[in-house]
C-alpha cells in the first residue's frame, strides 16, 4: 500500500479518477468501530477517526514503471 493523508480525500479521489488513476480507501472504518472489536465500539478515538476520513491508497504494484510513477506524481502535483 502507498497511503497518503489529505483533508481533501473525496475531492482528490474524484480528481484522480477523472484522470484515469484508480485509488482505494482500504480502511474506511476505524478498527475500534468494526464488528470484530464490538467491545471497543463505544470508544471515542478522535485522531484515529479523523485519519480514517483522510487516508487514500495510491496506485503501486510490482510492475509499475518510472514513467507510471512520474505520470501519477505529475497529476497529484497539479491537484489544486
N, CA, C and O atoms as a DFTB+ gen file, in Angstrom:
320 C
 N C O
     1  1       0.840      -1.192       0.000
     2  2       0.000       0.000       0.000
     3  2       0.876       1.242       0.000
     4  3       1.932       1.280       0.630
     5  1       0.418       2.245      -0.713
     6  2       1.050       3.559      -0.656
     7  2      -0.055       4.530      -0.267
     8  3      -0.795       5.027      -1.116
     9  1      -0.149       4.789       1.020
    10  2      -1.257       5.560       1.578
    11  2      -0.803       6.963       1.946
    12  3       0.265       7.158       2.525
    13  1      -1.642       7.939       1.597
    14  2      -1.376       9.334       1.944
    15  2      -2.595       9.893       2.668
    16  3      -3.691       9.335       2.601
    17  1      -2.378      11.004       3.358
    18  2      -3.468      11.681       4.071
    19  2      -3.728      13.036       3.437
    20  3      -2.805      13.765       3.075
    21  1      -5.015      13.353       3.313
    22  2      -5.412      14.673       2.861
    23  2      -6.803      14.981       3.382
    24  3      -7.672      14.110       3.427
    25  1      -7.001      16.215       3.769
    26  2      -8.333      16.637       4.206
    27  2      -9.273      16.762       3.015
    28  3     -10.479      16.938       3.186
    29  1      -8.719      16.672       1.808
    30  2      -9.495      16.762       0.573
    31  2      -9.617      15.380      -0.089
    32  3      -9.616      15.280      -1.316
    33  1      -9.722      14.322       0.717
    34  2      -9.691      12.963       0.177
    35  2     -10.720      12.721      -0.914
    36  3     -10.371      12.225      -1.984
    37  1     -11.977      13.059      -0.669
    38  2     -13.013      12.757      -1.658
    39  2     -12.783      13.520      -2.958
    40  3     -12.969      12.988      -4.052
    41  1     -12.378      14.772      -2.813
    42  2     -12.121      15.592      -3.992
    43  2     -10.888      15.078      -4.749
    44  3     -10.885      15.040      -5.979
    45  1      -9.847      14.685      -4.015
    46  2      -8.657      14.123      -4.645
    47  2      -8.984      12.806      -5.335
    48  3      -8.521      12.558      -6.449
    49  1      -9.770      11.968      -4.693
    50  2     -10.120      10.681      -5.294
    51  2     -10.883      10.887      -6.602
    52  3     -10.617      10.201      -7.589
    53  1     -11.820      11.818      -6.614
    54  2     -12.572      12.100      -7.844
    55  2     -11.647      12.663      -8.910
    56  3     -11.723      12.263     -10.071
    57  1     -10.772      13.590      -8.525
    58  2      -9.817      14.188      -9.457
    59  2      -8.937      13.108     -10.099
    60  3      -8.734      13.104     -11.313
    61  1      -8.427      12.208      -9.283
    62  2      -7.586      11.144      -9.809
    63  2      -8.389      10.214     -10.715
    64  3      -7.903       9.800     -11.768
    65  1      -9.593       9.890     -10.318
    66  2     -10.464       9.050     -11.149
    67  2     -10.738       9.726     -12.492
    68  3     -10.707       9.080     -13.540
    69  1     -11.007      11.030     -12.451
    70  2     -11.238      11.794     -13.692
    71  2     -10.009      11.764     -14.595
    72  3     -10.123      11.926     -15.809
    73  1      -8.830      11.554     -13.997
    74  2      -7.581      11.461     -14.752
    75  2      -7.142      10.010     -14.943
    76  3      -5.974       9.734     -15.217
    77  1      -8.098       9.087     -14.794
    78  2      -7.894       7.650     -15.027
    79  2      -6.838       7.023     -14.127
    80  3      -6.093       6.136     -14.543
    81  1      -6.788       7.502     -12.879
    82  2      -5.900       6.925     -11.873
    83  2      -6.780       6.345     -10.775
    84  3      -7.501       7.071     -10.091
    85  1      -6.711       5.027     -10.617
    86  2      -7.525       4.370      -9.611
    87  2      -6.907       4.510      -8.235
    88  3      -5.688       4.443      -8.071
    89  1      -7.766       4.704      -7.251
    90  2      -7.349       4.740      -5.855
    91  2      -8.291       3.844      -5.060
    92  3      -9.338       3.427      -5.556
    93  1      -7.908       3.557      -3.831
    94  2      -8.727       2.725      -2.958
    95  2      -8.681       3.321      -1.563
    96  3      -7.670       3.887      -1.147
    97  1      -9.776       3.188      -0.854
    98  2      -9.799       3.520       0.566
    99  2      -9.831       2.170       1.280
   100  3     -10.891       1.571       1.460
   101  1      -8.653       1.708       1.681
   102  2      -8.515       0.371       2.251
   103  2      -9.156       0.236       3.634
   104  3      -9.688      -0.823       3.968
   105  1      -9.111       1.266       4.413
   106  2      -9.589       1.181       5.788
   107  2     -10.610       2.284       6.056
   108  3     -10.304       3.248       6.757
   109  1     -11.825       2.155       5.505
   110  2     -12.824       3.215       5.680
   111  2     -13.404       3.290       7.090
   112  3     -13.951       4.320       7.483
   113  1     -13.289       2.212       7.841
   114  2     -13.844       2.163       9.198
   115  2     -12.714       1.930      10.188
   116  3     -11.966       0.962      10.051
   117  1     -12.576       2.800      11.184
   118  2     -11.525       2.598      12.193
   119  2     -11.682       1.232      12.872
   120  3     -12.798       0.746      13.056
   121  1     -10.579       0.639      13.231
   122  2     -10.603      -0.701      13.843
   123  2     -11.532      -0.761      15.052
   124  3     -12.261      -1.738      15.223
   125  1     -11.512       0.268      15.887
   126  2     -12.316       0.231      17.110
   127  2     -13.821       0.393      16.836
   128  3     -14.630       0.314      17.761
   129  1     -14.190       0.615      15.583
   130  2     -15.613       0.719      15.222
   131  2     -16.093      -0.497      14.425
   132  3     -17.252      -0.546      14.014
   133  1     -15.227      -1.460      14.209
   134  2     -15.581      -2.650      13.442
   135  2     -16.235      -3.704      14.339
   136  3     -15.996      -3.756      15.546
   137  1     -17.056      -4.529      13.723
   138  2     -17.796      -5.551      14.456
   139  2     -16.876      -6.496      15.229
   140  3     -17.233      -6.963      16.310
   141  1     -15.703      -6.776      14.679
   142  2     -14.771      -7.693      15.339
   143  2     -14.299      -7.167      16.698
   144  3     -13.862      -7.937      17.554
   145  1     -14.391      -5.858      16.883
   146  2     -13.967      -5.237      18.139
   147  2     -15.158      -4.562      18.813
   148  3     -15.070      -3.427      19.280
   149  1     -16.257      -5.281      18.850
   150  2     -17.517      -4.736      19.372
   151  2     -17.369      -4.112      20.759
   152  3     -18.025      -3.119      21.071
   153  1     -16.510      -4.696      21.583
   154  2     -16.349      -4.165      22.941
   155  2     -15.713      -2.772      22.942
   156  3     -15.770      -2.067      23.950
   157  1     -15.108      -2.372      21.823
   158  2     -14.487      -1.047      21.717
   159  2     -15.345      -0.046      20.942
   160  3     -14.988       1.128      20.844
   161  1     -16.477      -0.504      20.390
   162  2     -17.293       0.348      19.518
   163  2     -17.751       1.649      20.155
   164  3     -18.028       2.612      19.440
   165  1     -17.839       1.706      21.446
   166  2     -18.309       2.922      22.110
   167  2     -17.182       3.911      22.414
   168  3     -17.431       5.041      22.835
   169  1     -15.943       3.469      22.195
   170  2     -14.805       4.354      22.453
   171  2     -14.792       5.524      21.477
   172  3     -15.234       5.405      20.334
   173  1     -14.285       6.637      21.943
   174  2     -14.065       7.789      21.091
   175  2     -12.562       7.977      20.958
   176  3     -11.877       8.286      21.934
   177  1     -12.059       7.792      19.757
   178  2     -10.639       7.975      19.466
   179  2     -10.554       8.995      18.325
   180  3     -10.410       8.613      17.163
   181  1     -10.642      10.277      18.649
   182  2     -10.780      11.324      17.645
   183  2      -9.687      11.357      16.572
   184  3      -9.985      11.589      15.400
   185  1      -8.453      11.131      16.950
   186  2      -7.378      11.184      15.949
   187  2      -7.511      10.011      14.983
   188  3      -7.397      10.184      13.770
   189  1      -7.747       8.836      15.516
   190  2      -7.950       7.654      14.668
   191  2      -9.129       7.872      13.729
   192  3      -9.048       7.571      12.538
   193  1     -10.218       8.394      14.268
   194  2     -11.416       8.616      13.451
   195  2     -11.159       9.664      12.369
   196  3     -11.665       9.535      11.254
   197  1     -10.389      10.687      12.679
   198  2     -10.052      11.705      11.677
   199  2      -9.192      11.105      10.571
   200  3      -9.438      11.334       9.387
   201  1      -8.195      10.347      10.962
   202  2      -7.304       9.733       9.974
   203  2      -8.102       8.883       8.992
   204  3      -7.808       8.875       7.797
   205  1      -9.091       8.181       9.477
   206  2      -9.881       7.301       8.611
   207  2     -10.775       8.059       7.645
   208  3     -11.340       7.454       6.734
   209  1     -10.916       9.351       7.816
   210  2     -11.651      10.157       6.832
   211  2     -10.696      10.831       5.857
   212  3     -11.135      11.488       4.913
   213  1      -9.396      10.674       6.078
   214  2      -8.398      11.400       5.287
   215  2      -7.454      10.513       4.476
   216  3      -6.749      11.022       3.605
   217  1      -7.416       9.207       4.732
   218  2      -6.433       8.377       4.042
   219  2      -6.974       7.830       2.723
   220  3      -8.155       7.510       2.583
   221  1      -6.060       7.741       1.773
   222  2      -6.371       7.196       0.460
   223  2      -5.134       6.444      -0.024
   224  3      -4.007       6.904       0.163
   225  1      -5.347       5.300      -0.641
   226  2      -4.229       4.499      -1.146
   227  2      -4.032       4.788      -2.629
   228  3      -4.949       4.658      -3.440
   229  1      -2.822       5.179      -2.950
   230  2      -2.456       5.479      -4.334
   231  2      -1.971       4.212      -5.027
   232  3      -1.602       3.239      -4.369
   233  1      -1.974       4.228      -6.359
   234  2      -1.531       3.037      -7.089
   235  2      -0.069       2.698      -6.819
   236  3       0.801       3.568      -6.791
   237  1       0.167       1.420      -6.625
   238  2       1.534       0.894      -6.516
   239  2       1.442      -0.603      -6.808
   240  3       0.566      -1.291      -6.283
   241  1       2.333      -1.095      -7.632
   242  2       2.350      -2.512      -7.957
   243  2       3.743      -2.874      -8.451
   244  3       4.499      -1.996      -8.868
   245  1       4.091      -4.157      -8.408
   246  2       5.453      -4.571      -8.743
   247  2       5.902      -4.162     -10.154
   248  3       7.082      -3.883     -10.365
   249  1       4.981      -4.125     -11.110
   250  2       5.357      -3.796     -12.480
   251  2       5.281      -2.315     -12.804
   252  3       5.379      -1.925     -13.967
   253  1       5.109      -1.495     -11.791
   254  2       4.979      -0.054     -12.003
   255  2       6.305       0.504     -12.540
   256  3       7.377       0.243     -11.995
   257  1       6.195       1.273     -13.614
   258  2       7.392       1.819     -14.231
   259  2       7.687       3.222     -13.699
   260  3       6.848       3.845     -13.048
   261  1       8.879       3.696     -13.985
   262  2       9.238       5.061     -13.611
   263  2       8.299       6.045     -14.312
   264  3       7.912       7.062     -13.737
   265  1       7.939       5.735     -15.548
   266  2       7.017       6.578     -16.316
   267  2       5.654       6.653     -15.617
   268  3       5.061       7.728     -15.529
   269  1       5.156       5.506     -15.119
   270  2       3.887       5.480     -14.368
   271  2       3.984       6.376     -13.137
   272  3       3.088       7.174     -12.861
   273  1       5.075       6.233     -12.411
   274  2       5.278       6.996     -11.178
   275  2       5.310       8.498     -11.465
   276  3       4.694       9.286     -10.747
   277  1       6.020       8.883     -12.503
   278  2       6.103      10.299     -12.864
   279  2       4.737      10.824     -13.287
   280  3       4.353      11.931     -12.909
   281  1       4.011      10.043     -14.060
   282  2       2.675      10.456     -14.509
   283  2       1.747      10.685     -13.311
   284  3       1.093      11.724     -13.217
   285  1       1.696       9.725     -12.412
   286  2       0.831       9.844     -11.228
   287  2       1.276      11.026     -10.372
   288  3       0.442      11.796      -9.896
   289  1       2.564      11.172     -10.178
   290  2       3.081      12.299      -9.386
   291  2       2.718      13.632     -10.020
   292  3       2.320      14.563      -9.320
   293  1       2.850      13.732     -11.321
   294  2       2.502      14.971     -12.020
   295  2       1.022      15.318     -11.847
   296  3       0.673      16.475     -11.611
   297  1       0.161      14.313     -11.965
   298  2      -1.282      14.541     -11.797
   299  2      -1.575      15.001     -10.371
   300  3      -2.317      15.962     -10.168
   301  1      -1.000      14.325      -9.392
   302  2      -1.218      14.706      -7.997
   303  2      -0.679      16.101      -7.733
   304  3      -1.334      16.895      -7.058
   305  1       0.496      16.412      -8.249
   306  2       1.080      17.735      -8.023
   307  2       0.289      18.856      -8.686
   308  3       0.419      20.018      -8.300
   309  1      -0.526      18.521      -9.675
   310  2      -1.348      19.553     -10.317
   311  2      -2.715      19.697      -9.655
   312  3      -3.522      20.525     -10.076
   313  1      -2.978      18.906      -8.634
   314  2      -4.226      18.985      -7.876
   315  2      -4.244      20.276      -7.075
   316  3      -3.329      20.561      -6.303
   317  1      -5.289      21.039      -7.270
   318  2      -5.399      22.323      -6.561
   319  2      -6.637      22.309      -5.682
   320  3      -6.919      23.292      -4.998
